[in-house]
Amino acid sequence: MQRELVAARQRDEVPDTLILVEHPHVITLGRGSHRENLLAVGDVPTFEIERGGDVTYHGPGQLVGYPIFLLRPDERDLHQYLRNLEEALLRTVADFGIAGDRNPGWTGVWTAEPEPRRKLASIGVAVKRWVTMHGFALNVSTDLARFAAINPCGLEATVMASLASLLGRPVDMDAVKDRARAHFAAVFGRAFA
């Protein structure tokens, strides 16, 4: 579906689109993956994909976002694109009372406090003729034990956190989607139907 949308966006047949989904249990390996980061995947499906980054887990309770954006000439800086993804997610987690932060040297969204810092969102992208694909995975109420099957992004599984684990209460996925959609629209200067 992403590839079809990317091709349609390249032909200017569809507008910029933000896909927000939850996946069944799956492990993906980006272009920079190290097989030694697969620990005990069991029967969880594993796929090699064209995004950047290492190994990650996707599953229920995790908001996965796929921006299919034609980057405008003034947006064609991939480092800035990654920082803008982080910014939209930082604003999203802030709406739920969590102080997020960047972690120098690591793409993604992390807790600002308490120590040790925890990772809330992973980011891995690809860009084809200036149209973006793949994107982010924000842990909302993800079963964090699932990360024990891998070294997520090359890190120990214990670094991962979710909004629910930090807040100590359930978090409504639809509310997170609404806030994420609004912040992506603001940060990237786009409107989504």
C-alpha positions, 0 to 999 in steps of 0.5 A: 500500500505504501509503495502504491501511495508513494508512486501515486504521490510522485505522479501528483495523483494523491495529496500528502497523506499520513497513515496511522495504524496499529500492526499485529505482532511483527518484527522489521529489519531496516537497511542498517539491521544487524542479525545479532539483534534478533534474539528470540523472535519465535513465531513472530513474522520478520520482514526485511524492509527498505527503511533506514535503521535497525531491528524493531518490533511493531504490535498492538498498542503501538501507533505506527505512522507512515507519512507519504509526503512530497518534500517541497524544495525547501524541505529537502534536508533529510536530517531536518525531516527526521528532526521534524518527525521527532518534533511532532511526536514530542508535541504529541507526548507532551499533550499527555503530560510526558516531557519528551526529549531528543537523545543526541546520536539517536533518532527517536523520542525519549523521556527527558526524565527520570533517569535512566532515559527511556525510548518512546518512539522509534523512527526509520524512513525511506525517501523515493524521488523526494516522497517519504515512506515508512516513518515512526512507531510510538509506544502508547500501550504496547506490551513492552515485554515483546521487545525482549525478542530483539535488541530494538534499534541495537539497544537493550529491550529495557530502554523501551517505554510507553505512554501507559507505562510512564503514566501508570494508566490506560491511554486512549489510542484514538486520542493519541491519533488525533493529537499526532495528526494535529501536530504533524499538520502543524509541524509539516504545514499540511492538512489531512482529511 
